[in-house]
Amino acid sequence: MAETRSRPRKERTENANRRRRQLLDAAKRSILTHGLARTTLATVADEAGLSQGVAVFYFKSKNGLLTETLRDLYSQYEALWMRALEKAGEDPREQLGAIVAADFDPRACGPKVLPLWFAFWGELRFSAQYAEVAQEFDQRRRDALTRVWSALMQGAAPGAAEELADWMETLTDGYWQHLHVAPGAIDRARAERATRVFLGRMVPTLVGHIDRA
């Protein structure tokens, strides 16, 4: 009897998760098609093939839906670079190389992802909810990079690891911007290679590890 009672609850949870997934994916497609400002609960529901009432039921408002869409975008990116970091082993040089590879993976900065990043980033200063989501994920990312650089630069001056983490993020952000604004001028492979070369020149002990494409 316990199994009989629990099965409907499990099915409801699975259905809810499936509907949320449909709507989040549809929200991303709507942003790519209509832009962030013109994306509404109606455009998302239409894209998902669901009623607007379903969208309202799960996310309450356009702002709620878009905030969770940004969180989902960050979550997928975080899962990508964290898996790469875990697979790299304990050598911080290999870890940095793995993070660079993840940063230029099409799932992180492909043509269907970069417009989403820049659409939301353009609104961060106008939306406390967006800014809060970004700060949460950015801080975890910065902490992870700082730990890797600290392991690599043992004995360095205080604050050096944090500074190197900031430089690395700035470099990646710059290449993402180039890929978004002028995709014909540079591609992901070239941007990744340039990032590896720069880091290898900045920290010679990385040569032979970070500069492997």
C-alpha distance (Angstrom), angle and dihedral (degrees) to the residues before:
residue distance angle dihedral
M1 . . .
A2 3.80 . .
E3 3.79 90.1 .
T4 3.80 90.6 48.5
R5 3.80 91.4 52.1
S6 3.82 94.4 45.8
R7 3.79 97.2 47.7
P8 3.84 96.8 71.1
R9 3.82 90.0 48.5
K10 3.79 90.6 50.9
E11 3.79 91.1 47.8
R12 3.79 90.9 49.9
T13 3.79 90.5 51.3
E14 3.79 91.9 48.7
N15 3.79 91.2 48.1
A16 3.80 91.4 48.8
N17 3.79 91.5 49.9
R18 3.78 90.4 48.5
R19 3.81 92.3 50.5
R20 3.80 92.0 47.6
R21 3.79 89.9 49.9
Q22 3.80 90.7 50.1
L23 3.78 91.5 51.3
L24 3.81 95.8 45.5
D25 3.79 91.8 50.1
A26 3.80 89.9 45.5
A27 3.81 90.7 50.6
K28 3.80 89.9 56.7
R29 3.78 91.5 49.8
S30 3.80 90.4 47.9
I31 3.81 91.5 52.2
L32 3.80 90.1 51.0
T33 3.81 90.3 50.0
H34 3.81 103.8 36.3
G35 3.80 104.6 16.4
L36 3.79 125.8 -116.2
A37 3.82 97.0 -76.9
R38 3.80 94.2 51.6
T39 3.77 95.8 43.7
T40 3.80 109.2 106.4
L41 3.77 137.5 168.8
A42 3.80 86.6 -96.7
T43 3.84 95.2 53.6
V44 3.79 90.8 46.5
A45 3.81 93.9 47.4
D46 3.80 90.0 48.4
E47 3.80 91.0 49.3
A48 3.81 90.3 49.8
G49 3.79 93.9 46.0
L50 3.80 90.7 -121.1
S51 3.77 134.8 116.1
Q52 3.78 120.4 -92.2
G53 3.79 87.4 -120.2
V54 3.81 89.9 64.1
A55 3.79 90.2 53.7
V56 3.80 90.7 49.6
F57 3.81 91.1 47.9
Y58 3.81 93.5 55.8
F59 3.81 102.0 34.6
K60 3.84 105.7 18.9
S61 3.81 94.8 -148.4
K62 3.79 144.9 17.3
N63 3.80 89.9 -102.7
G64 3.78 91.3 51.5
L65 3.79 92.0 50.2
L66 3.80 94.5 47.0
T67 3.80 93.0 46.0
E68 3.80 90.2 53.8
T69 3.81 89.7 45.6
L70 3.81 89.2 57.0
R71 3.81 89.9 47.0
D72 3.81 89.5 51.2
L73 3.82 90.9 49.8
Y74 3.80 90.8 52.4
S75 3.80 92.3 43.6
Q76 3.78 92.7 55.2
Y77 3.80 91.7 47.5
E78 3.80 91.7 47.3
A79 3.80 91.7 50.0
L80 3.81 89.1 51.0
W81 3.80 98.0 53.4
M82 3.81 94.0 36.9
R83 3.81 91.4 55.2
A84 3.80 89.1 49.1
L85 3.80 90.6 49.8
E86 3.79 92.8 49.7
K87 3.81 92.9 49.2
A88 3.80 92.3 50.1
G89 3.81 94.3 72.9
E90 3.79 126.4 -141.7
D91 3.82 101.3 -47.6
P92 3.84 106.9 104.1
R93 3.82 90.3 -151.5
E94 3.79 90.5 58.9
Q95 3.80 89.8 43.7
L96 3.80 92.0 56.1
G97 3.78 90.6 48.6
A98 3.78 90.5 51.1
I99 3.80 92.2 50.5
V100 3.80 91.5 50.3
A101 3.81 90.1 51.0
A102 3.80 90.8 50.2
D103 3.80 92.0 48.2
F104 3.79 91.1 59.6
D105 3.78 96.7 39.7
P106 3.83 110.4 121.6
R107 3.80 88.5 -119.4
A108 3.81 87.9 63.0
C109 3.79 101.8 38.7
G110 3.78 109.6 3.7
P111 3.83 121.1 137.0
K112 3.81 92.1 -92.2
V113 3.80 92.9 49.9
L114 3.80 107.4 40.2
P115 3.83 94.4 63.1
L116 3.80 88.2 55.6
W117 3.80 93.1 52.4
F118 3.79 93.4 49.3
A119 3.79 93.6 43.7
F120 3.79 90.7 57.2
W121 3.81 96.8 37.4
G122 3.78 89.2 55.9
E123 3.80 88.6 60.9
L124 3.81 100.6 43.3
R125 3.78 95.7 102.2
F126 3.80 91.1 49.0
S127 3.81 97.7 47.6
A128 3.78 122.1 57.3
Q129 3.81 89.7 -167.8
Y130 3.80 93.5 54.8
A131 3.80 91.5 45.0
E132 3.80 91.5 51.0
V133 3.80 92.2 52.3
A134 3.80 92.3 47.1
Q135 3.81 92.9 48.0
E136 3.81 92.1 50.8
F137 3.80 94.8 53.4
D138 3.81 96.2 35.3
Q139 3.79 90.8 54.6
R140 3.80 93.0 52.9
R141 3.78 89.7 48.0
R142 3.82 92.3 49.1
D143 3.81 91.3 48.0
A144 3.81 91.3 51.5
L145 3.80 93.1 48.7
T146 3.79 91.2 46.6
R147 3.81 90.6 53.8
V148 3.80 91.1 51.4
W149 3.79 93.0 48.3
S150 3.82 91.2 45.3
A151 3.81 89.9 55.1
L152 3.78 90.3 48.7
M153 3.81 98.2 43.5
Q154 3.79 100.6 44.8
G155 3.77 110.4 170.1
A156 3.80 93.6 22.2
A157 3.79 121.8 136.7
P158 3.81 117.0 -77.1
G159 3.76 111.2 -84.7
A160 3.82 94.0 20.9
A161 3.81 94.0 113.6
E162 3.79 92.3 50.6
E163 3.80 90.5 48.6
L164 3.80 92.7 50.0
A165 3.80 90.4 48.4
D166 3.80 89.5 52.9
W167 3.82 92.0 48.5
M168 3.78 91.4 50.3
E169 3.80 92.2 50.5
T170 3.80 91.5 46.9
L171 3.80 90.3 51.2
T172 3.80 92.9 50.6
D173 3.81 92.0 45.6
G174 3.80 89.9 51.1
Y175 3.78 93.4 53.0
W176 3.80 91.2 45.4
Q177 3.80 88.0 54.8
H178 3.81 91.3 50.7
L179 3.79 90.8 48.6
H180 3.79 90.2 50.7
V181 3.81 100.0 42.5
A182 3.81 99.9 34.6
P183 3.81 108.3 19.0
G184 3.79 91.7 162.4
A185 3.80 92.6 59.1
I186 3.80 97.5 56.8
D187 3.79 138.2 10.2
R188 3.78 132.5 -149.8
A189 3.82 94.9 -101.5
R190 3.78 92.3 53.7
A191 3.80 92.2 45.3
E192 3.80 91.0 50.5
R193 3.79 92.3 48.4
A194 3.81 92.0 48.6
T195 3.79 90.6 50.3
R196 3.79 91.3 51.9
V197 3.81 92.4 47.9
F198 3.79 92.0 49.3
L199 3.81 93.7 49.7
G200 3.80 90.7 46.7
R201 3.79 91.7 52.7
M202 3.77 92.6 44.9
V203 3.82 92.5 50.6
P204 3.84 109.6 26.0
T205 3.80 92.9 -165.8
L206 3.79 87.3 69.9
V207 3.79 93.5 62.3
G208 3.80 110.5 115.9
H209 3.79 91.5 25.5
I210 3.80 112.3 47.3
D211 3.81 93.7 34.0
R212 3.80 94.6 60.0
A213 3.79 108.2 110.4
